[in-house]
Amino acid sequence: MNAVIPIQQAGGCTDAPVLMERGQREVFCGLTGIIWLHRKMQDAFFLVVGSRTCAHLIQSAAGVMIFAEPRFATAILDERDLAGLADAQDELDRVVKRLLERRPDIRLLFLVGSCPSEVIKLDLSRAAARLSQEFMPQVRVLNYSGSGIETTFTQGEDACLAALVPVLPISTQRLEPELLIVGALADVVEDQFSRLFTAMGGQRFAFFPSRSSTALPAVGPQTRFLLAQPFLGDTAKALESRGATRVAAPFPLGAEGSAAWMQAAGAAMGVPAEVVEQAIAPARQRAEAALAAHRVSLAGKSIFFFPDSQLEVPLARFLARELGMQLTEVGSPYLHRQHLAEELAWLPAGTQLSEGQDVEKQLDRCRAAAPDMVVCGLGLANPLEAEGFTTKWSIELVFTPIQGFEQAGDLAGLFTRPLTRRTLLAA
Ligand code: SF4
């Protein structure tokens, strides 16, 4: 089938040099992941063990939950805990018992570590093991760290899923999933993918994380897994240690990325490439038509990525190849060369790649490049807007459903809108 969108021929960035930076960073911490994870895992509860700052971050970032019974909270470490004057483990036990009495709907409880809990070396794995023993089988208690020390905000999801992998059932029967889609996806995206897999004849597939903690997919040496998100390095490692094998593919962003990802899924389930092509053709055509409209506004415009979400490389590939944007710098907090191999091969040759951050130096490079658009965290967006740059908040790209064919147009729209707004303001 011929693509409607002209795909830019790229020499690739497989072996391109990467500017490595280690300096001051402007990123959110891993607690942010709770905001999308608690929506996905519908019987889980996230108890952050942290300070008032942590509570404030979660509360303001997920303020919409104010009308519902929330599925996250913060056990606040006060000065006595921080000074080591109180037994924080005893206090944590009391808080968890009170919580579970009040909320019998909870089946999976995550104790989420933070910078303060790490600084005082509060052993949450010991607490999780002790509490699990007490409350199993009704409630399983696990722990992971969402601390902002040395991590970026999408690593919260990675740490959470990696903590879940050891409790996935052992795959024993031939009917269990042979393909695991890994990474939290909006329900609407998951449903679309399920329909396409079914249309191509795939049956033994499952999503991880699952919506219910009582229906966790089994994993074993026959499991092949396909990442839906590029920031799941630890989760992939944990699955591999259970015997599963990663299926290499670009990420499902845009028509081209989604098609290649679907082909990889089909191949992993033993579906012939022509059958996959047939099953995805109508959705792919819709995506390509939707992108054509945005290409008019975006082609030739330059874009600069500050490192934030780890989605930068797949996004840059999509914007360059399917929408004709010019990449000035593509920064990522961490470049996982293996998981991004197919993406790097698709990036236009000569793209400036950077890993890590030294924010002042990067701001200088951004000002010198004077791009038409900057993708960055919230902390940088306002000052850059004040300097006359058009910005896109990278966190919005994590909160919004952007994967798959039906979302390709919406994803492009996230980049068209700030440019249109700037034009209107200028007029
Ligand atoms: S975990 Fe660390 S970075 Fe995140 S809100 Fe708490 S103190 Fe701040």
Residues whose N, C-alpha, C, O or C-beta is under 5 A from the ligand:
A	BS01	SF4	C29 L31 G50 T53 C54 L57 S114 C115 G146 S147 G148
